[in-house]
Amino acid sequence: QKEVEQDPGPLSVPEGAIVSLNCTYSNSAFQYFMWYRQYSRKGPELLMYTYSSGNKEDGRFTAQVDKSSKYISLFIRDSQPSDSATYLCAMSVTGTASKLTFGTGTRLQVTL
Amino acid sequence: DAGVTQSPTHLIKTRGQQVTLRCSPKSGHDTVSWYQQALGQGPQFIFQYYEEEERQRGNFPDRFSGHQFPNYSSELNVNALLLGDSALYLCASTRRRNTEAFFGQGTRLTVV
């Protein structure tokens, strides 16, 4: 069993829709939770990170962490075609600058 | 301000050969991590270098080795290449206690 599970998709939504992306994990020692966006042929870029449980909002993006359920989510409001990319969840025990354990990534396509 | 730069961008090698990949961290960063991303998978942590020493290592065989230079740049060496080593190799840099890992665009290695 993988430490981090993520549905690979692909997920196709119309422009303006609310997108929900999720990951589950098994290692209860994870304390830092991140979402990365990766465009084709590019390296991942950090969208948001959360320490421990709770919610965090940044513009159209909201990250949620439920440590009791070992479940994290990323919501994208008013999705745009430019949001089409692969979204990777990542987790770490000791910090966002330390070893990151990634999910497989969910491919998102936002259509006009 | 240049971000993380990796070279070469693409590489084709034959089984059994050796390869060296290079990474220059973002300006002001002193810590470099290497990840392997197989097609359709999330990045997997190989190792991290700080102060010219390997500080953390993932579950990779000794065929994978690295080096960090006094200017913080880094090399990843892979010996006795296998077909399964074909992947995108990503370099990420951070300041030791900074919160965000910046990724390069990666080196696409194909082993034939």
Interface residues (C-beta under 8 A of the other chain):
Chain A: V4 Q6 P8 Y36 R41 K42 G43 P44 E45 L46 Y49 L88 A90 G95 T96 A97 S98 K99 L100 T101 F102 G103 T104 G105
Chain B: V4 T31 S33 Y35 G40 Q41 G42 P43 Q44 F45 Q48 Q56 G58 L90 A92 T94 R95 R96 R97 N98 T99 E100 A101 F102 F103 G104 Q105 G106
